[in-house]
Amino acid sequence: MVAAAAVIDLANLPSFEDKAVLGFFETSGRNLLAVEAAPYTSV
């Protein structure tokens, strides 16, 4: 996200159940780390 002009927080939890919240943030974090690790390509 080196060239990102903005970061938008879309963390709208679908549930407040412990297991669902943990799964949501694990998946979100994994996706963000994957995007950050990907090679930069300009659009």
PDB file of N, CA, C and O in Angstrom:
ATOM      1  N   MET A   1       0.822  -1.182   0.000  1.00  0.00           N
ATOM      2  CA  MET A   1       0.000   0.000   0.000  1.00  0.00           C
ATOM      3  C   MET A   1       0.871   1.252   0.000  1.00  0.00           C
ATOM      4  O   MET A   1       0.483   2.290   0.535  1.00  0.00           O
ATOM      5  N   VAL A   2       2.033   1.145  -0.596  1.00  0.00           N
ATOM      6  CA  VAL A   2       2.975   2.250  -0.651  1.00  0.00           C
ATOM      7  C   VAL A   2       2.381   3.464  -1.344  1.00  0.00           C
ATOM      8  O   VAL A   2       2.541   4.589  -0.871  1.00  0.00           O
ATOM      9  N   ALA A   3       1.702   3.250  -2.453  1.00  0.00           N
ATOM     10  CA  ALA A   3       1.176   4.370  -3.231  1.00  0.00           C
ATOM     11  C   ALA A   3      -0.278   4.701  -2.896  1.00  0.00           C
ATOM     12  O   ALA A   3      -0.921   5.471  -3.609  1.00  0.00           O
ATOM     13  N   ALA A   4      -0.786   4.131  -1.833  1.00  0.00           N
ATOM     14  CA  ALA A   4      -2.186   4.385  -1.473  1.00  0.00           C
ATOM     15  C   ALA A   4      -2.375   5.843  -1.083  1.00  0.00           C
ATOM     16  O   ALA A   4      -1.615   6.384  -0.278  1.00  0.00           O
ATOM     17  N   ALA A   5      -3.379   6.467  -1.650  1.00  0.00           N
ATOM     18  CA  ALA A   5      -3.702   7.848  -1.306  1.00  0.00           C
ATOM     19  C   ALA A   5      -4.609   7.899  -0.082  1.00  0.00           C
ATOM     20  O   ALA A   5      -4.658   8.906   0.625  1.00  0.00           O
ATOM     21  N   ALA A   6      -5.327   6.804   0.162  1.00  0.00           N
ATOM     22  CA  ALA A   6      -6.242   6.755   1.297  1.00  0.00           C
ATOM     23  C   ALA A   6      -6.461   5.308   1.702  1.00  0.00           C
ATOM     24  O   ALA A   6      -6.351   4.396   0.883  1.00  0.00           O
ATOM     25  N   VAL A   7      -6.768   5.112   2.954  1.00  0.00           N
ATOM     26  CA  VAL A   7      -7.149   3.801   3.465  1.00  0.00           C
ATOM     27  C   VAL A   7      -8.540   3.958   4.048  1.00  0.00           C
ATOM     28  O   VAL A   7      -8.775   4.840   4.874  1.00  0.00           O
ATOM     29  N   ILE A   8      -9.455   3.117   3.627  1.00  0.00           N
ATOM     30  CA  ILE A   8     -10.840   3.202   4.084  1.00  0.00           C
ATOM     31  C   ILE A   8     -11.111   2.037   5.028  1.00  0.00           C
ATOM     32  O   ILE A   8     -10.894   0.880   4.668  1.00  0.00           O
ATOM     33  N   ASP A   9     -11.577   2.334   6.212  1.00  0.00           N
ATOM     34  CA  ASP A   9     -11.897   1.314   7.204  1.00  0.00           C
ATOM     35  C   ASP A   9     -13.283   0.753   6.908  1.00  0.00           C
ATOM     36  O   ASP A   9     -14.292   1.442   7.055  1.00  0.00           O
ATOM     37  N   LEU A  10     -13.312  -0.500   6.491  1.00  0.00           N
ATOM     38  CA  LEU A  10     -14.582  -1.165   6.193  1.00  0.00           C
ATOM     39  C   LEU A  10     -14.890  -2.238   7.227  1.00  0.00           C
ATOM     40  O   LEU A  10     -15.621  -3.186   6.940  1.00  0.00           O
ATOM     41  N   ALA A  11     -14.350  -2.100   8.404  1.00  0.00           N
ATOM     42  CA  ALA A  11     -14.510  -3.088   9.457  1.00  0.00           C
ATOM     43  C   ALA A  11     -15.905  -3.007  10.072  1.00  0.00           C
ATOM     44  O   ALA A  11     -16.080  -2.505  11.182  1.00  0.00           O
ATOM     45  N   ASN A  12     -16.866  -3.495   9.355  1.00  0.00           N
ATOM     46  CA  ASN A  12     -18.241  -3.548   9.830  1.00  0.00           C
ATOM     47  C   ASN A  12     -18.510  -4.997  10.223  1.00  0.00           C
ATOM     48  O   ASN A  12     -18.802  -5.832   9.367  1.00  0.00           O
ATOM     49  N   LEU A  13     -18.415  -5.287  11.495  1.00  0.00           N
ATOM     50  CA  LEU A  13     -18.527  -6.662  11.965  1.00  0.00           C
ATOM     51  C   LEU A  13     -19.904  -7.249  11.685  1.00  0.00           C
ATOM     52  O   LEU A  13     -20.925  -6.628  11.982  1.00  0.00           O
ATOM     53  N   PRO A  14     -19.927  -8.456  11.108  1.00  0.00           N
ATOM     54  CA  PRO A  14     -21.202  -9.102  10.838  1.00  0.00           C
ATOM     55  C   PRO A  14     -21.848  -9.682  12.101  1.00  0.00           C
ATOM     56  O   PRO A  14     -23.039  -9.994  12.103  1.00  0.00           O
ATOM     57  N   SER A  15     -21.065  -9.824  13.168  1.00  0.00           N
ATOM     58  CA  SER A  15     -21.560 -10.438  14.393  1.00  0.00           C
ATOM     59  C   SER A  15     -20.669 -10.000  15.551  1.00  0.00           C
ATOM     60  O   SER A  15     -19.548  -9.541  15.334  1.00  0.00           O
ATOM     61  N   PHE A  16     -21.157 -10.138  16.764  1.00  0.00           N
ATOM     62  CA  PHE A  16     -20.333  -9.851  17.929  1.00  0.00           C
ATOM     63  C   PHE A  16     -19.983 -11.133  18.680  1.00  0.00           C
ATOM     64  O   PHE A  16     -19.458 -11.079  19.792  1.00  0.00           O
ATOM     65  N   GLU A  17     -20.271 -12.271  18.082  1.00  0.00           N
ATOM     66  CA  GLU A  17     -19.908 -13.559  18.660  1.00  0.00           C
ATOM     67  C   GLU A  17     -18.387 -13.700  18.583  1.00  0.00           C
ATOM     68  O   GLU A  17     -17.786 -13.377  17.559  1.00  0.00           O
ATOM     69  N   ASP A  18     -17.763 -14.179  19.660  1.00  0.00           N
ATOM     70  CA  ASP A  18     -16.301 -14.256  19.734  1.00  0.00           C
ATOM     71  C   ASP A  18     -15.671 -14.935  18.522  1.00  0.00           C
ATOM     72  O   ASP A  18     -14.733 -14.401  17.930  1.00  0.00           O
ATOM     73  N   LYS A  19     -16.176 -16.099  18.152  1.00  0.00           N
ATOM     74  CA  LYS A  19     -15.592 -16.861  17.046  1.00  0.00           C
ATOM     75  C   LYS A  19     -15.724 -16.104  15.722  1.00  0.00           C
ATOM     76  O   LYS A  19     -14.791 -16.098  14.920  1.00  0.00           O
ATOM     77  N   ALA A  20     -16.854 -15.480  15.492  1.00  0.00           N
ATOM     78  CA  ALA A  20     -17.080 -14.733  14.253  1.00  0.00           C
ATOM     79  C   ALA A  20     -16.182 -13.503  14.184  1.00  0.00           C
ATOM     80  O   ALA A  20     -15.642 -13.190  13.123  1.00  0.00           O
ATOM     81  N   VAL A  21     -16.017 -12.805  15.304  1.00  0.00           N
ATOM     82  CA  VAL A  21     -15.164 -11.615  15.344  1.00  0.00           C
ATOM     83  C   VAL A  21     -13.712 -12.001  15.078  1.00  0.00           C
ATOM     84  O   VAL A  21     -13.024 -11.342  14.299  1.00  0.00           O
ATOM     85  N   LEU A  22     -13.253 -13.055  15.718  1.00  0.00           N
ATOM     86  CA  LEU A  22     -11.884 -13.515  15.517  1.00  0.00           C
ATOM     87  C   LEU A  22     -11.653 -13.897  14.061  1.00  0.00           C
ATOM     88  O   LEU A  22     -10.642 -13.514  13.472  1.00  0.00           O
ATOM     89  N   GLY A  23     -12.577 -14.644  13.478  1.00  0.00           N
ATOM     90  CA  GLY A  23     -12.458 -15.036  12.075  1.00  0.00           C
ATOM     91  C   GLY A  23     -12.439 -13.839  11.143  1.00  0.00           C
ATOM     92  O   GLY A  23     -11.674 -13.810  10.179  1.00  0.00           O
ATOM     93  N   PHE A  24     -13.270 -12.859  11.423  1.00  0.00           N
ATOM     94  CA  PHE A  24     -13.334 -11.649  10.603  1.00  0.00           C
ATOM     95  C   PHE A  24     -11.990 -10.930  10.586  1.00  0.00           C
ATOM     96  O   PHE A  24     -11.484 -10.582   9.519  1.00  0.00           O
ATOM     97  N   PHE A  25     -11.407 -10.706  11.767  1.00  0.00           N
ATOM     98  CA  PHE A  25     -10.149  -9.967  11.831  1.00  0.00           C
ATOM     99  C   PHE A  25      -8.966 -10.791  11.342  1.00  0.00           C
ATOM    100  O   PHE A  25      -8.023 -10.229  10.784  1.00  0.00           O
ATOM    101  N   GLU A  26      -8.988 -12.098  11.535  1.00  0.00           N
ATOM    102  CA  GLU A  26      -7.919 -12.937  10.981  1.00  0.00           C
ATOM    103  C   GLU A  26      -7.926 -12.864   9.460  1.00  0.00           C
ATOM    104  O   GLU A  26      -6.875 -12.700   8.840  1.00  0.00           O
ATOM    105  N   THR A  27      -9.101 -12.986   8.861  1.00  0.00           N
ATOM    106  CA  THR A  27      -9.220 -12.923   7.403  1.00  0.00           C
ATOM    107  C   THR A  27      -8.856 -11.541   6.879  1.00  0.00           C
ATOM    108  O   THR A  27      -8.133 -11.428   5.889  1.00  0.00           O
ATOM    109  N   SER A  28      -9.343 -10.499   7.522  1.00  0.00           N
ATOM    110  CA  SER A  28      -9.031  -9.129   7.099  1.00  0.00           C
ATOM    111  C   SER A  28      -7.535  -8.869   7.173  1.00  0.00           C
ATOM    112  O   SER A  28      -6.949  -8.318   6.241  1.00  0.00           O
ATOM    113  N   GLY A  29      -6.923  -9.259   8.265  1.00  0.00           N
ATOM    114  CA  GLY A  29      -5.485  -9.058   8.435  1.00  0.00           C
ATOM    115  C   GLY A  29      -4.682  -9.827   7.411  1.00  0.00           C
ATOM    116  O   GLY A  29      -3.717  -9.305   6.853  1.00  0.00           O
ATOM    117  N   ARG A  30      -5.074 -11.067   7.161  1.00  0.00           N
ATOM    118  CA  ARG A  30      -4.389 -11.900   6.168  1.00  0.00           C
ATOM    119  C   ARG A  30      -4.488 -11.263   4.785  1.00  0.00           C
ATOM    120  O   ARG A  30      -3.503 -11.228   4.049  1.00  0.00           O
ATOM    121  N   ASN A  31      -5.655 -10.765   4.431  1.00  0.00           N
ATOM    122  CA  ASN A  31      -5.843 -10.130   3.121  1.00  0.00           C
ATOM    123  C   ASN A  31      -5.008  -8.859   2.989  1.00  0.00           C
ATOM    124  O   ASN A  31      -4.399  -8.629   1.944  1.00  0.00           O
ATOM    125  N   LEU A  32      -4.971  -8.040   4.025  1.00  0.00           N
ATOM    126  CA  LEU A  32      -4.169  -6.813   3.986  1.00  0.00           C
ATOM    127  C   LEU A  32      -2.684  -7.123   3.862  1.00  0.00           C
ATOM    128  O   LEU A  32      -1.976  -6.460   3.105  1.00  0.00           O
ATOM    129  N   LEU A  33      -2.204  -8.124   4.599  1.00  0.00           N
ATOM    130  CA  LEU A  33      -0.793  -8.494   4.517  1.00  0.00           C
ATOM    131  C   LEU A  33      -0.439  -9.038   3.137  1.00  0.00           C
ATOM    132  O   LEU A  33       0.654  -8.780   2.633  1.00  0.00           O
ATOM    133  N   ALA A  34      -1.346  -9.784   2.526  1.00  0.00           N
ATOM    134  CA  ALA A  34      -1.097 -10.322   1.187  1.00  0.00           C
ATOM    135  C   ALA A  34      -0.993  -9.201   0.163  1.00  0.00           C
ATOM    136  O   ALA A  34      -0.127  -9.239  -0.712  1.00  0.00           O
ATOM    137  N   VAL A  35      -1.854  -8.217   0.262  1.00  0.00           N
ATOM    138  CA  VAL A  35      -1.810  -7.082  -0.670  1.00  0.00           C
ATOM    139  C   VAL A  35      -0.527  -6.287  -0.465  1.00  0.00           C
ATOM    140  O   VAL A  35       0.110  -5.865  -1.430  1.00  0.00           O
ATOM    141  N   GLU A  36      -0.152  -6.086   0.783  1.00  0.00           N
ATOM    142  CA  GLU A  36       1.055  -5.317   1.067  1.00  0.00           C
ATOM    143  C   GLU A  36       2.302  -6.041   0.564  1.00  0.00           C
ATOM    144  O   GLU A  36       3.247  -5.394   0.114  1.00  0.00           O
ATOM    145  N   ALA A  37       2.316  -7.366   0.632  1.00  0.00           N
ATOM    146  CA  ALA A  37       3.474  -8.149   0.211  1.00  0.00           C
ATOM    147  C   ALA A  37       3.565  -8.301  -1.304  1.00  0.00           C
ATOM    148  O   ALA A  37       4.633  -8.617  -1.829  1.00  0.00           O
ATOM    149  N   ALA A  38       2.467  -8.081  -2.007  1.00  0.00           N
ATOM    150  CA  ALA A  38       2.447  -8.242  -3.465  1.00  0.00           C
ATOM    151  C   ALA A  38       3.302  -7.159  -4.120  1.00  0.00           C
ATOM    152  O   ALA A  38       3.401  -6.043  -3.612  1.00  0.00           O
ATOM    153  N   PRO A  39       3.917  -7.500  -5.252  1.00  0.00           N
ATOM    154  CA  PRO A  39       4.719  -6.492  -5.959  1.00  0.00           C
ATOM    155  C   PRO A  39       3.858  -5.312  -6.400  1.00  0.00           C
ATOM    156  O   PRO A  39       2.705  -5.489  -6.794  1.00  0.00           O
ATOM    157  N   TYR A  40       4.418  -4.121  -6.334  1.00  0.00           N
ATOM    158  CA  TYR A  40       3.695  -2.912  -6.732  1.00  0.00           C
ATOM    159  C   TYR A  40       3.599  -2.840  -8.246  1.00  0.00           C
ATOM    160  O   TYR A  40       4.601  -2.990  -8.944  1.00  0.00           O
ATOM    161  N   THR A  41       2.412  -2.613  -8.748  1.00  0.00           N
ATOM    162  CA  THR A  41       2.214  -2.361 -10.176  1.00  0.00           C
ATOM    163  C   THR A  41       1.356  -1.122 -10.305  1.00  0.00           C
ATOM    164  O   THR A  41       0.334  -0.995  -9.631  1.00  0.00           O
ATOM    165  N   SER A  42       1.760  -0.220 -11.158  1.00  0.00           N
ATOM    166  CA  SER A  42       0.970   0.996 -11.340  1.00  0.00           C
ATOM    167  C   SER A  42      -0.215   0.701 -12.235  1.00  0.00           C
ATOM    168  O   SER A  42      -0.152  -0.179 -13.094  1.00  0.00           O
ATOM    169  N   VAL A  43      -1.272   1.424 -12.036  1.00  0.00           N
ATOM    170  CA  VAL A  43      -2.500   1.205 -12.807  1.00  0.00           C
ATOM    171  C   VAL A  43      -2.513   2.108 -14.002  1.00  0.00           C
ATOM    172  O   VAL A  43      -3.462   2.082 -14.786  1.00  0.00           O
TER     173      VAL A  43
END
